[in-house]
């Protein structure tokens, strides 16, 4: 047998081909992970301003439930791509837009206008109308979305849930929620 057609050379080349295919399959998600921040900086729909509705949809002095479409939705997301939030209209163009998730374990909170409290059905967490913690296991206030009013429309900066890691999403008075709560004596400083 010649050296070019030996069993050893055929199996070696087949092994190189299979290992190359496996390496390519593993490289695709790794390269995608490494390039994800670059794609987000490009201004895709991941983090963007999302319209909640007209200012007239949110009467002054009331708290209403609003829903927006996740800007990074996929066709198979279905109804889970519709994200609810609580909108509190203070006065004029001043609003508070709260994430619906409890700061304890993420259960959806409900607004009760009679008691002017947000209540969590899972573990009894309670929040005042301004989103600050009233009682129960939640360690901090409700997270808030950054909002703006443009052309008579209320818009939020969405695309991911606001957290303490996002210094703009949880501010009400210019300070991140952790610092604000610590200054009010309701929490310990964390960052």
C-alpha positions as CSV (number, residue, x, y, z in Angstrom):
1,X,0.0,0.0,0.0
2,X,1.2,3.5,-0.7
3,X,1.7,6.0,2.1
4,X,-1.1,8.3,0.8
5,X,-3.8,5.7,1.0
6,X,-2.9,3.8,4.1
7,X,-5.4,3.1,6.8
8,X,-3.4,5.2,9.3
9,X,-3.5,8.3,7.0
10,X,-7.2,7.9,6.3
11,X,-8.0,7.6,10.0
12,X,-5.7,10.5,10.9
13,X,-7.3,12.8,8.4
14,X,-10.8,11.7,9.5
15,X,-9.8,12.5,13.1
16,X,-8.5,15.9,12.2
17,X,-11.7,16.6,10.3
18,X,-13.9,15.5,13.2
19,X,-11.8,17.4,15.8
20,X,-11.9,20.5,13.6
21,X,-15.7,20.4,13.3
22,X,-16.0,20.0,17.1
23,X,-13.7,22.9,17.7
24,X,-15.7,25.1,15.3
25,X,-18.9,24.1,17.1
26,X,-17.4,25.0,20.4
27,X,-15.9,28.3,19.1
28,X,-19.2,29.8,17.9
29,X,-20.8,30.3,21.3
30,X,-17.5,31.3,22.9
31,X,-16.8,34.0,20.2
32,X,-20.5,35.1,20.6
33,X,-20.0,35.5,24.3
34,X,-16.8,37.5,23.8
35,X,-18.3,39.8,21.2
36,X,-21.7,40.4,23.0
37,X,-20.6,43.6,24.7
38,X,-19.4,45.0,21.4
39,X,-22.8,44.3,19.8
40,X,-24.6,46.0,22.7
41,X,-22.5,49.1,22.4
42,X,-23.6,49.4,18.8
43,X,-27.0,50.5,20.0
44,X,-29.1,47.5,19.1
45,X,-32.4,47.1,20.7
46,X,-31.1,45.5,23.9
47,X,-31.0,48.6,26.0
48,X,-33.3,51.3,24.6
49,X,-36.0,53.8,25.3
50,X,-39.4,52.2,25.3
51,X,-42.7,54.0,25.2
52,X,-45.1,53.1,28.0
53,X,-47.9,55.4,26.7
54,X,-49.3,58.8,26.6
55,X,-49.2,61.0,29.7
56,X,-53.0,61.0,29.7
57,X,-52.9,57.2,30.3
58,X,-51.4,57.9,33.8
59,X,-53.6,60.3,35.8
60,X,-51.9,62.5,38.3
61,X,-51.8,61.1,41.8
62,X,-52.5,57.5,40.7
63,X,-50.5,54.4,40.3
64,X,-51.2,52.3,37.3
65,X,-49.9,49.0,35.8
66,X,-48.3,49.4,32.4
67,X,-46.8,46.8,30.1
68,X,-44.0,47.1,27.6
69,X,-42.4,44.8,25.1
70,X,-38.9,43.5,25.9
71,X,-36.7,45.0,23.2
72,X,-34.5,41.9,23.0
73,X,-37.5,39.6,22.4
74,X,-37.3,36.4,20.4
75,X,-40.2,34.9,18.3
76,X,-40.5,32.0,20.8
77,X,-40.8,34.3,23.8
78,X,-44.6,34.7,23.4
79,X,-46.3,36.5,26.2
80,X,-43.2,36.4,28.5
81,X,-41.8,39.2,26.4
82,X,-44.5,41.5,27.7
83,X,-43.0,43.0,30.9
84,X,-45.3,44.8,33.4
85,X,-44.2,47.8,35.6
86,X,-46.0,50.1,38.0
87,X,-46.2,53.8,37.0
88,X,-46.8,56.4,39.7
89,X,-47.7,59.9,38.5
90,X,-46.6,62.3,41.1
91,X,-47.3,65.7,39.4
92,X,-46.7,67.4,36.1
93,X,-43.9,65.4,34.4
94,X,-42.7,63.7,37.6
95,X,-43.1,60.0,37.7
96,X,-41.8,56.9,39.4
97,X,-41.7,53.7,37.4
98,X,-41.2,50.6,39.4
99,X,-40.2,47.1,38.4
100,X,-43.0,44.8,39.3
101,X,-40.5,42.4,41.0
102,X,-40.2,42.2,44.7
103,X,-36.6,43.0,45.9
104,X,-36.6,39.8,48.0
105,X,-37.1,36.9,45.6
106,X,-38.6,38.6,42.5
107,X,-42.3,37.7,43.0
108,X,-44.7,40.2,41.3
109,X,-46.0,42.9,43.7
110,X,-49.5,44.3,43.5
111,X,-50.6,47.8,44.2
112,X,-53.5,48.3,46.7
113,X,-54.8,51.8,46.5
114,X,-56.9,51.5,49.7
115,X,-53.8,51.1,51.8
116,X,-51.5,52.8,49.4
117,X,-49.1,49.9,49.6
118,X,-47.4,47.5,47.2
119,X,-47.7,44.0,48.6
120,X,-45.8,40.9,47.7
121,X,-48.0,37.7,47.9
122,X,-45.1,35.3,48.3
123,X,-43.5,36.2,51.6
124,X,-45.5,39.2,52.9
125,X,-43.2,42.0,51.8
126,X,-44.7,45.5,51.8
127,X,-43.6,48.7,50.2
128,X,-44.9,52.3,50.6
129,X,-46.3,54.2,47.6
130,X,-42.9,55.7,46.9
131,X,-41.4,52.2,46.6
132,X,-39.5,52.2,49.8
133,X,-39.5,49.1,52.0
134,X,-42.3,49.1,54.6
135,X,-42.0,45.6,56.2
136,X,-41.2,42.0,55.5
137,X,-38.2,40.2,54.1
138,X,-37.3,42.5,51.2
139,X,-33.9,44.0,51.9
140,X,-34.4,47.2,49.9
141,X,-36.9,49.4,48.1
142,X,-38.5,48.4,44.7
143,X,-36.2,48.9,41.8
144,X,-37.0,51.8,39.5
145,X,-36.6,52.4,35.8
146,X,-35.0,55.5,34.4
147,X,-37.7,57.5,32.6
148,X,-38.2,60.5,30.4
149,X,-41.1,62.4,28.9
150,X,-40.8,63.2,25.2
151,X,-43.5,64.5,22.9
152,X,-46.2,63.8,25.5
153,X,-45.1,60.1,25.8
154,X,-43.7,58.5,29.0
155,X,-40.6,56.4,28.1
156,X,-38.4,54.2,30.2
157,X,-34.9,52.9,29.6
158,X,-35.5,49.2,29.4
159,X,-34.1,46.0,28.2
160,X,-33.1,44.4,31.5
161,X,-34.4,44.5,35.0
162,X,-33.0,47.4,37.0
163,X,-30.7,46.4,39.8
164,X,-28.3,47.9,42.3
165,X,-25.5,47.2,39.8
166,X,-27.1,49.7,37.4
167,X,-26.5,53.1,39.2
168,X,-29.1,54.9,37.1
169,X,-32.0,52.5,37.3
170,X,-32.5,52.6,41.1
171,X,-32.2,56.4,41.7
172,X,-34.9,58.6,43.0
173,X,-33.0,61.5,44.5
174,X,-29.7,61.4,42.6
175,X,-28.2,58.6,44.8
176,X,-28.3,54.9,44.1
177,X,-30.9,53.0,46.2
178,X,-28.3,51.4,48.5
179,X,-26.8,54.7,49.5
180,X,-30.3,56.4,49.8
181,X,-31.6,53.6,52.1
182,X,-28.4,53.6,54.2
183,X,-28.7,57.4,54.7
184,X,-32.3,56.9,55.8
185,X,-31.2,54.3,58.3
186,X,-33.1,51.4,56.6
187,X,-30.2,49.4,55.3
188,X,-26.5,48.8,55.6
189,X,-24.1,50.3,53.0
190,X,-23.2,47.9,50.3
191,X,-21.1,49.8,47.8
